[in-house]
């Protein structure tokens, strides 16, 4: 457990620290070798033809395990010499005439080389003390002039090295610079082709990476940098090892160094790619990386101190590569998942080639399989690139599928939340409106039955406070309807004149109480018959007028209205609500239409309201595709302008409105209302709340209706089975049997005497859409609590005549 915690917390930091130390050493030694290493000064003459000179060589006398005349092993473009001592010699009898200005060329790793012609020392290459540390570690090209050589001459070449093992002499050829280069290049063609395609693959991988970063930002694509690093290190190794680069880079030691470091570093990006892509939390891959980093640092230090041959560590490098691939494959087996075919093919190819290279290295013949390693490296990188691209598509599809599931769950949760919110609001509306219905209903009875001035004054105060409370409840409900998307715009034909009359009538009492002047400027040319949601237009005007009255202590409130033609039977109805009130500070204007915002709270703390009115107004205007704007000067007043598109039903204008408003003013005031009589009619009232039952029954009795009462659905069903009633007014949310269930029982039993009796629901549930829902259930009409006398009279006229 502690190791796992350490791995999660600190392993990345440890790996990065070792990486920095290792790279610093590599950079330092590269610069040092570039400055310190000796140069080759060969191949100055250039022509076109060359002769393969690798056949016909034999071991010279005095060599163990060989006698004079035994041929040297020839393998394509190199000779393999069996060596058990520090010195080995091979010889050849020239059987052709050697042309002038030619060179005998070969590549070998040796500490000292001597060439004899007919027993006479012809060429001797012995390294100085400065060069000697490098000589036994690097392959170098040798060029020996063949001027004055003739057919029949015997050539003996002696090689000296302190190492045991085999001598490998590569690129034996006879020719000039161009011909030798052409020969060496012809033997390196496959490697060069692999490198060219690998460069193209690197460019393609970079293109894929940046496309992923720009367009999808898939996390798995970050591992492509490790894949690119692995491929680039393989490219460096193959180029430096093929032999051709040594003809161009004069500091041959640098070629050897780059080759050795590239191969030593190669396991790290491969392991990191596998880890990042498949096993991001696997400790075993981090351990392999640490082992490889320790190996590299150890090899570099040994090289610096003792001129150690880095090639001796290559077996460990190939072993680590093979372990990384096997760990990846075994990981799939242990996790019981099938790797993608690209991953399987690439892993088998690279793992197989590394295994072959290990066997070849143990046999001392590594150069014979390096082409295979280069091909497998390219195939592996290509497979991994294909896998990354295809997995991106899979990841995107899986991500989209998960996102769809999340969205579906979120939608379901949102719908459930909205449903719960609707149920909550319905319940709270019922709970609040039920007692409020009793209060306002009883108060209405007082207003209708008393003539005492003080009592009527108190009752009017109760009525106004109740209406204020009801307005607050309606604001909250409207805000919630808009927030949950349940608010609907229902367009009907309406009279603009009648709507404005209603608005003025509703605000007239407030204006008189505060002693404010109402200024009206209604353009007489506005068409009277329009198509739109007159309920919401009226609500917008009333909200703005109510605000204007609330925030104006003295002076006036104005309604200005005109229109603009919009073409095709449409107009833009424009109205302004202006006042001489306190105005709005300029810095507070941006917050004006936010929900639950009260501006200048210190000054307005005594003014009632929820802060939702303007937010609801703004939302309603937007729902009707209109516009709302405000201009205000603090301390002098405000002007709200609303523009609403409306359709024209009839071009007849509204006419002179001033005559109508005088009539409305004469009709206003606290007068005792006359009751409408429905004598001889019988009604059943059902409600589980005794107070509400008393209120509605008393109001009906004032209208000379014979009333019977029931406190629950079961009792009402029993009463309705005995005698006929002209109308049934019932609550819905009752314990036991609800009003809806009572409706179903009555309408479904044709033996009852009240099967065709109109049934009206009287409920405190005033959430948007409830009226339509009750009508669909079979109720003939819908009334809300607190009871509105005018609405009740409308319903009674509809069914009782």
N, C-alpha and C positions, 0 to 999 in steps of 0.2 A: 504494500500500500504506500509506504514512504517513497519507494523508488518511482512508483507511478506519479505521486504528487510532485516529486522533484522533476520528473520528465515533463509534466504539464507546465510547471512553473518556470524552470530554468534551462531546459535542454536547448531551446532555440538560442538563448543567450550564449551558452557554452559553445554551441556549433559556430555561431557567428564570430566569437572571440578567436577560436582556433583557425577559422577561415581567414580572418584578417592577418593573423601571424603568418600563416602559410603563404598567402598572396604577397605579403611584404617581403618574405624571403625570396620568392620566385622573381619578383620585380628587381630586387637588389642584385641577385645573381645573374639575371639576364643582362642588366646593364654592365656588370663587372665582366662577364664573358665577352660581351661586345667590344669592350675596350681592351681586354687582356689577350684574347685568343689570337693565334698566328693565322696568317693568310696563305692560301694556296696561290701559286703564280703559274698555273699551267694553261695549256690550250690557247696558244696565241695564233697558230696557223689554222686556216679554215679552207676546206674544200668540200666535196660532196660525197665521195664514196668511202665505204669502210669494208673491212673483211672480218668476219667472225673468226676469232683466233683461239677459241676455247677448246677445240678438239686436239687430240694427239699428245697431250701432256701426260707424263708418267712420273712416279716417285723416283727420286734420285737415291743412289746407294747410301747405306748407313741408316736408313729409317726403320724404326721398329714397325712390325706388322706389315711391312711392305718390302719387296725386293725390286731391284732395278728392272724396269720394263713393265711393272704392273701399272695399268692405266689409272688415271685419276677419274673419280666419279664426276660425270658431266650431267647437270640438270638444267635444261633450258639455257638460261643466260648466266649461270654461275658454276664454279667448280667447288666441290666439297672435299676438303683434305682431312684425313684422319691423323690427329696429332696427339702424341703422348708426352712429348718433350718440348722444351722451350723453342727448339729450332726444327723446321721442316723445309725440305727443298723439293722442287719439281723441275723436270727438264723436258726439252722438246727439240727435235731436229728439224730445222727449216727445210721444207720441201718445195718452196717457191721463191722466186726472186722478189725481194722486198724493195719496193720503189723508194726513191728519195723523198724527203720531207714528209715522212710518215711517222707515226708514234704508236708504240705499243701501250695500250691503256688498260688499266684494271682498277678495281675498287676493293680495298681490303682493310681490315682492322689489325694493325700490326705495330709493334714497337720499333722494329728495324727491318728494312728490306734491302737485300743485295742481289744484283743481277750480274751474271757472268756470261760472257760469249766466248766459246772455245777455251774455257779455263781462265780467261782474263776478266778481271773486274771491269764491268762496263758502266754500272750505275750503282751508287750506294746512298741510301737515304737513312741517315741516323739523326734522331731528333735531339735538340739541345735540352738542357735541364729545364728551361722555361716551357718548352713544348712537350717534354716527355710525359708529364702527368696526363695530358690529353690523348697522347698517341695510342695508348693501349685501350682507350675507351671509345674511340670514334672511327667510323669508316671514312677513309680518305681516298681520293682518286690519285693514281700515279700515272705519270706520262713519261715514257722512255723513248728517246729518239732512235729510230731504226736505220739511220744513215750508214752506209757502207756494209750493211748486213747482206749476205748472199745465201743462196740455197746450199744446204749441207752444213751450215753453221749450227752449233749446239748452244742452246740457251738454257741456263740454269738460274732459277729464282729461289732465293732463300728467304724465309719469313721467320722472324723472331718475336716471341711473345711470352710473357711470364704466366699467362693464364693457361689452364688445361681445357681440353675440349676440342672442337673442330675449327679449322680455318675455312672460311667461306670467301672465295674470290669471285667477285661479281663483274659483269660487263667486260669480260676479256675481249678486246677488239683491237684491230690494226687499222689505223686511218688517220685522218686529220680532224680538226675541231668540228667542222660541220658534220662529217660522216660519223664521228663518235657521238655527237649530240643526237643525230638522227637515230643511231642504233640504240642509245640509251632510252630515247623517247619512245621508240617502237616497243621496247620492253616494258615501258611504263604506261602504255596507252590505256589499259583497263583502269589503272589507278587514276589517271588524269580524267577519264570519262566519269568515273565515280565521283570525283571531286567536283567536276563541273555540275553534274546533276544535283550533288549535295548542296552546292551554293544556291542553285535555283530552288531547292527545297527549303533552304534557310529563308530565302526571300519570300517564298510562298507562306511559310509559317509566320513570318513577321506580318505579312499582309492579313492573314487570318486573325492573328492576335489583336492587331489594332482595329480590325473590323469588329471583333468581339467587344473590345473595350469601348469603342464608340457607340455601338448599337445595342449591345445586350448586357455588357458588364457582368459576364458570367464569371463566378469565382474560380472555377476550374481552369480558366484560360491562363491564369497566372503561372501555372505549371509549364506552359509552353516555353517560357524563358529557360527553364532547366533543359527542356528538350533541345532547344536551339543551342545551348551551351554544350550539351553532349555531342551534338552533330558537328559543331565547330571544332571542338577538341579532336574528334575523329578525323576531320578534314586536315587539321594541322599535322596530326600523327602520320597520316597516309602520304601527305605531300613531302614531309621531311624524311620519310623512310624509303621512298621510291628510288632515291639515288639521283634523280634528275636535278633536284634543287641544289645539290652539291656542286654541280657544274656552274651554277650562277652565283651562289652565295660564297664568297671567297673565304669567309670565316667558317670553315666546316664544323668547328666545335659548336658554333651557335646552332647549326642545323641539328646536331646530335642532342644538344640541350633542349631545344624546343620539342623535338620528338619525344624525348624521355619525359619531360614535364607534362606534355599533352596526355600521354598514356597514363602517367601517374594520377593526373587530375580527373581522368575520364569517368571513373566510377561515381564520383560525387554527384554530378548533375543527373546521371542515370538513376541513382538511388533516390535523390530528392524528387525527381519527376514521378517515380513510382509511388513514393510516399505521399506527395501532395495530391496525386490523382486518385489513388486507390485506398491508401491506409494512412490518413492524416494523423492518427494518434498512435501509430505502431512504434513501440520503443526499439524493436529489433533493427529497423532501418537507420535510426539515429546512431545506434551502436556501430553499425557498419561504416557510417560516415566518419565517426570519431576514429575508428581503427584505420581507415584510409588516410585521414588527416595526419595521424601519428606516424604512419608509414612514410608519408611524403616528407614531413618535417625531419624524420630520422634519416631518410635517404639524402636529403639536401645537406644536412649537417655533416654526414659521412663523406659526401662528395667534396664539401669544402675542406674538410680536415685531411682526408686521405686520398682524394681523387678516386673515390669509390665509383665503380661502374654502376650507374643507375639501372642498367639493363638487368642486373641481378635481382631487382625487386619486381620485375615484370610478372613473374609467376604469381606473386602475391596479388598484384593488380588484377590479373585475369581471374584469379580465384574469387576476389571480392565481387567482380562483375558477375561471375557465374552464380555466386551466392545470392546476389540481389535479385536476379531473374528467377531463380528457384524459389526464393522466399515469396516473391509475388505470385507465382503459380500455386505454391502450396497454400498460400493465404486464401486463394479462391476455393481450394478444396476444403479447407477447414471451415470456412464461412458458408460452405454449401451454396455457392453461387457460380453460375456459369459465366466466364468472362466473354466479352464481345469477341467475335471472330478475328477482328483486326488485332486485338490485344493478344489473343492466343497465337496467331500466326507470327506476329512481330517478336513475341517472347521466345517462341520455339526457335526462330531463325537466329536471333542474336545469342540465345543461350547455347544453341548447337555450335555456332561458329566459335564462341569463346572456349567451349570445351575442346574443340579441334585444335585451337591455338595453344591451349594448355598442353595437349599431347605433343604437338609439334615442337613446343618450346623444350619439353622434357627430352625430346629426341635430338635437339639442337638444330632444328630445321624450321624455325619460325617464319623466315622470309617466304617460304613456299606457300604459306596459307594466308598471308596478309591481304591478298586480293579478296579472298573469301570473307575475311573480317570486314573489309571495306564495303563489300556488297551487302553483307548482313546489317551493318550499321545503317546504311542508306534505307534498306527495306524496313528495318525496325522503326526508324524515324518517320518514314512515310506512313507506316501502319498506325503509329501513334497519332500522327497529325489527322489521318482519316478518322480515327476513333474520337479524337477531341472534337472534330467538326460534327460528326454524327451524334456524339453524346450531347453536344450543345443543343441540337434539335430535340433530342429526347428530353433534356433538362428543361428546355423551353416549353415543350408540350406538357411535361409533368407539372411544371410550375403553373402553366395556364390551367391545367386540370385542377391542381390544388387551389389556385386562385378562384376558379369557378365554384369549387366546393365551399371555400371560405365565404365567397360572395353569396352563395346560396344560403349558407348558415347565417351570415349577417343579415341577409334579406328576411330569412325566417325569424331571426331574433328581433329585427326591426318591426316586422309585421306583428309578432307576438307582443313586443313592447307597445306598439301603437294600439293593439287590441286591448292590452291591459290598461293603457292610458285612457282609452275610450271608455272602458268599463269603470275605471276609477272616476273619470269625470262624470259619467252618467250617474254613478252612485253618489258622488259628492253633490252633484246638481240636485239629485232627489233629496238628499239629506238636508241641504241648505234651503231649497225652495219649499219643502214641505212645511217647516215652521214659519217661513216667511209668508207663505200663502195664508196661513192662519192669522198672522199679524195683520197683513194688508187687507185680508178679507173681512176680518172683524172691524178693522178701521173703516172700511168702505160702508159697512152696515151702520156704523156710528154716524158717518157723514150723511147718509141717506135718511136717518131716522131722527137726528137731533136738530133743533133750531137754536140752541144756545151758542152764543158767539164764541165764548171761551173754549167750549168743548170742540166746536168746529175748528178753531185756531189750533188747538193741540192736535186734533186729528189730522189736519193738513200738514203739520210738522212731521207727524209720524209717516204720513203718505210720502212726503218728499224724501225723508231719510230712507224709507223702504225702497223708493225708486232709485236712489243713489246706490244703495247696496245691490239692488238688482242689476244696475248698470255695471258695477264692478264685476259681478259674476259673469255677466254677458261678455265683458271685455276679455276675461280670462278664457272663457269658452271659445270666443272667436279667435283669439290668439292661438289656442291649441288646435282648433280646426285648420287654421292656415299652416301651422307648424307640421301637422300630420298629413297634410294634403287632402283633408276631407272637406275643405271649403269649396263650394262649387258656384260658378257664375251661371245663373238661370235667366235667360233673356225672355222677356214678355213685352207685349204692347202696353204702353202706359202714357198717361197724360202728364206732361211736364208741369203744367199749371197746377194740377191737383197735387203733385209731389212737392212742389215748392210751397203750396199752401200748408201741407202737412208739416213741413220743416219749420215754417214760420210759426205755426200754431204751437209746435212742441217747444220752441225756444222763447216764445213770447212771455211766458210766466217768469222765466229766469231774468229776462231783460227788465221787466217791470220791478222785480224785487231789488235789483241793483241800481235802478234808475238810469239805465242806459238807453240811448237812442238807437233805433234800428234804421239804418239807411239802406234803401233798396234801389238798385239800378238794373232792372230786368229788361233787356232789349226786346221790344215788342215784335221783332221779325223772326224770333226763334220759332221753328215748327213745334207745335204742341204735341202731336202724336208721334212718339218715338218708339224704337225697339231697343231694349237693353234691360239690365238688371236694376230696376228702379229701387228695389229694397237696398241694394248695396250702394247705389248712388246717393240715396237718402241717408244711409249710414255714414258715408263719407262727409256729406254736408253737415250732418248733426254733430259728428265728432269734432270737425273744425270749428263749428259755431259754439259748441259747448266749451272748447278750449279758449276761444276768443272771449266769451263771457267770463270764464273763470279768472283769466289773467288781465281783465280790464276793470278797474275800480271806478272810473268815471269817464264820461265821454260817449263814445259811440261804437257800434259794431255794424259793419256793412256787408251786404251781399250784392255782388256784381255778376251779371251773367250775360254772355253773348255767344255767338257761334261763328264758325268758319266752314265754308263749303269744302267737302273732301272728295266730291265726285261720286258717281254711280250710286246715288241715293243715300249718301252718307254725309254726316257733318261731324265736326269736332266741337263738342259742347264744352265751353270754357266758363268756369265760374271762379270768382275770387272771394275769399272771406278775409276781410280786413278789420282792424281794430285800432283803437287809440290806447292800447294797454301798455304793459311794462316793456314789451319788446324782448329781443333775444341778443345776448352778447355774440359778437362775431366768432369768437373762438369756440363757442358751444354749438354753432350751427351744424358741424359735421356729425354731432351726436344726437341730433334732433329726432331722427327716425329710428333710433335703436330701441330695443325692447327694454322695459323696466327702467328707462332713463327719466330722471326728473332734473331739469336744468335749474341752475341758480337756487339750490335747495334751501339755503339759509333764508332767502327772501320769500320762497314759495312753500315753506314747510307747513303752513296752515291750510294750504289748498288741497282739497281732496283729489284722489285719483290714483291709478295704478302705474301710470307711465307707459301704458300700452296703447293708448288711443291713437297717437300719431303713427306708431309702428303698424297697427292694424290698418289704418287709413292708407299708408304707403303701400302695404301689401295688396290691399284691395284694388288700388289704382293700377298697380303692375299687372294683377290678374286680369284686368279689363283692358290691357294694352294701352294704358294711359300714361300720363306724366304728372308729377307733382313737384312744385318748386316753392321756395319761400324767400321773401325779402324782409329784412327787419332792421330797425335801428333801436338800439337799447335805450329805453326810457320814452320812446315815442310811438311804438306800435309795430305790428307785423302785417304782412300780406301773404296769404297762402293762395297759390293758383293751381287749379286742377284742370287738365285737358283730357277729355274722355271721348273716344270714337263711339258714335251712336248712329243707328240706321233710321231713316225717315219713313214713317208709315203714311203720314198725311202732311202736305205742304202748308196747311192752314196755320197761320202764326198764332202765337200765344196772346197777342194783343196787349192792351193797357192793363198792367197789373196793379196799378195804384188804387183803382176802384175796389178790387177784390181784397186788398190788404186792409182797407178801412172797415170792410165788412167783418173780417176776421178779428180786428181789434175790438169791435163793438160786441162780438160774441164771446170774448174771453172774460174770465173772472170766476170767482168761487161761487157758483150758483148751485142750488140743490137740484140734482138731476131727477127727471121724471122717470118713473118705472114703466116698462112695457108690460102689458098684461097678457098672459096666456091662460086665462081662466078655463077650467074644465079639463086641462091636460094633466096627465099623471107621469111622474118621473121616478126612477129608482137611482139612488146615489150610493156608490160602493166605495169605501175608503177605510183602511185599517187605522187611520189616525182620527180619533174622536173630534179633535179640534177642527181639522180640515173638513170632516163630515158635517160638522155644525155650520161651518162657514158657507159651503156650497148649498146646503139644504136651506139655510136662511135666505140666501140670495134668491134662490128659486121660489121660495114661498112668498117673497116680496113681489114676485111677478105672478102671484096667484096660481102657482103650479102646486098640485097635490104631490107631496114628496114622501116616499118611503125610503128607509135607510138600511144598509147592510154593512157590517164591519169586515167581511171577508168574502171570498169567492163562493165558498160552499153555501153560506147563508143566502147570498144573492141568487144562486142557482135554485135553491128551494123556493124562494119568493117568486122568481120568474116562472116557476112551474105551476103556480096557483092562479095568477091573473095577468091580464094584459097591461103593458105600460107603453106610453107613447115615445119615451126615450129612456135610455140607460146611460148614465155617466159614471164611469168606473176608473179607479186608479189601476195601474198595471203592477207595480212592484209591491205585492202584498204577500205575507207569509201563507203557506199552504197552497191555495189556488191563486195564481196570478190573474190579472185582467185578461191577458191573451188566452189563457187556458179556459177562463169563463166564456169568452167569446166563442171558442171552438166548441164547447159543450152546448151552448145555446143554439148556435147556427147549425150544429150537426144533429140536433134532435128535433125532428119535424113535428113531434107530438106536443112540444111546448107551445104555449100561446104567444110567445115572444120571438119566434124564429125570424120574423121580418122586422122586428123592432130595431130602429137605428141605435147603434151602440157607439158612444163617443168616449175616447180615452182622455182622462185628465191626469197628467203625470208631471212630476218634477224633472223628468229626463228631457233636457232641452239641447242635447248634443246634436250637431249638424247631421241631417239625414235621418233622424229618428221619425219625423213626421211621415216621410215617405215609407219608411219601414212599417210603421203602424197601419198605414193605409193598405200596404200590400198584405198584411195579416188579415184584413177584413173589417177593420174599424171604419165607420163612415166619416169620422172627422177626428181632429186632434186639438186638445187644449193643453196649455202649460200652466204650471203653478209658478208664481202666484197668479190667481185667477184674474183675468182681464175682463171686466164687466162688458165692455163693448164686444169683445170676441165671443163671450158667452151668449150675448144677445144675438150676434150674427148666426151662431150655430143653432140657437133655438128657433130663430126665424126660418132657417133653412129646413128644419125638420118638423116644426110645429105650426108654421104658417103665421 
